[in-house]
Amino acid sequence: PNLSTEAEILPQTDKGQYDALIAAATFIPKASVFPLGGVRIGAGTGNMGSASWGGGNGEGGIAALMNTPGINSRATAQMAVKAI
């Protein structure tokens, strides 16, 4: 929760140390690895730069990525990662 810069985030995420991610406003670097998926709390996924996420055009990784706009965003994100 206290990581915000690429220099702080990459040593914690560059080798797939975590299966999945729940993030809010922090930009996630392309070199971060999350093999099972990610959830962006709030609208949009523009700050989720990891190459782990699979794209609709068939490019990128295989991990699922979703956003959770609305009142229950945090609870939805937590349940999605728990389901993964």
Buried (B, 14 or more C-beta within 10 A) or exposed (E): EEBEEBEEBBEEBEEEEBEBBBBEEBBBBEBBBBEBBBBBBBEEBEEBBBBBBBEEEEEBBEBBBBBBEEEEBBEBBBEBBEEB
